[in-house]
Amino acid sequence: MNFLQVIFRGLWRRPVRTGLTVLGIAIGIAAVSLAQVASGLSNVVLGWPRAAALAHSAGAAALVLLLALLLARAHGHAAAS
């Protein structure tokens, strides 16, 4: 069973739960992405110190790690089904 079949099966069986999960993930990723953009612009425009730039880079690395973990988890569920 491929990934898309797992998604559609989940939507069919539990549409509210699946929709809320997708909405929560989307809001979380959007919030972190927006914070990263704001932090990056602040670093450039306001000339913040290196500690702020380091926090920005660490946040970007955490976002990439989160997305990679979500992708690996999704592929693991698709392979198990």
HUNORRA-V170844 format. One record per residue. N is the residue number from 0. RES is the residue in three letters. PHI is phi as a letter, one per 30 degrees, with the letter a starting at -180 (NA if undefined). BURIAL is # if it has 16 or more other ideal C-beta (glycine too) atoms within 10 Angstrom, else .. Layout:
n->N res->RES phi->PHI burial->BURIAL
n->N res->RES phi->PHI burial->BURIAL
This chain:
n->0 res->MET phi->NA burial->.
n->1 res->ASN phi->c burial->.
n->2 res->PHE phi->d burial->.
n->3 res->LEU phi->d burial->.
n->4 res->GLN phi->d burial->.
n->5 res->VAL phi->d burial->#
n->6 res->ILE phi->d burial->.
n->7 res->PHE phi->d burial->.
n->8 res->ARG phi->d burial->.
n->9 res->GLY phi->d burial->#
n->10 res->LEU phi->d burial->.
n->11 res->TRP phi->d burial->.
n->12 res->ARG phi->d burial->.
n->13 res->ARG phi->b burial->.
n->14 res->PRO phi->d burial->.
n->15 res->VAL phi->d burial->.
n->16 res->ARG phi->d burial->.
n->17 res->THR phi->d burial->#
n->18 res->GLY phi->d burial->.
n->19 res->LEU phi->d burial->.
n->20 res->THR phi->d burial->.
n->21 res->VAL phi->d burial->.
n->22 res->LEU phi->d burial->.
n->23 res->GLY phi->d burial->.
n->24 res->ILE phi->d burial->.
n->25 res->ALA phi->d burial->.
n->26 res->ILE phi->d burial->.
n->27 res->GLY phi->d burial->.
n->28 res->ILE phi->d burial->.
n->29 res->ALA phi->d burial->.
n->30 res->ALA phi->d burial->.
n->31 res->VAL phi->d burial->#
n->32 res->SER phi->d burial->.
n->33 res->LEU phi->d burial->.
n->34 res->ALA phi->d burial->.
n->35 res->GLN phi->d burial->#
n->36 res->VAL phi->d burial->.
n->37 res->ALA phi->d burial->.
n->38 res->SER phi->d burial->#
n->39 res->GLY phi->d burial->#
n->40 res->LEU phi->d burial->.
n->41 res->SER phi->d burial->.
n->42 res->ASN phi->d burial->#
n->43 res->VAL phi->d burial->.
n->44 res->VAL phi->d burial->.
n->45 res->LEU phi->c burial->.
n->46 res->GLY phi->i burial->.
n->47 res->TRP phi->d burial->.
n->48 res->PRO phi->d burial->.
n->49 res->ARG phi->d burial->.
n->50 res->ALA phi->d burial->.
n->51 res->ALA phi->d burial->.
n->52 res->ALA phi->d burial->.
n->53 res->LEU phi->d burial->.
n->54 res->ALA phi->d burial->.
n->55 res->HIS phi->d burial->#
n->56 res->SER phi->d burial->.
n->57 res->ALA phi->d burial->.
n->58 res->GLY phi->d burial->#
n->59 res->ALA phi->d burial->.
n->60 res->ALA phi->d burial->.
n->61 res->ALA phi->d burial->.
n->62 res->LEU phi->d burial->.
n->63 res->VAL phi->d burial->.
n->64 res->LEU phi->d burial->.
n->65 res->LEU phi->d burial->.
n->66 res->LEU phi->d burial->.
n->67 res->ALA phi->d burial->.
n->68 res->LEU phi->d burial->.
n->69 res->LEU phi->d burial->.
n->70 res->LEU phi->d burial->.
n->71 res->ALA phi->d burial->.
n->72 res->ARG phi->d burial->.
n->73 res->ALA phi->d burial->.
n->74 res->HIS phi->d burial->.
n->75 res->GLY phi->d burial->.
n->76 res->HIS phi->d burial->.
n->77 res->ALA phi->d burial->.
n->78 res->ALA phi->d burial->.
n->79 res->ALA phi->d burial->.
n->80 res->SER phi->d burial->.
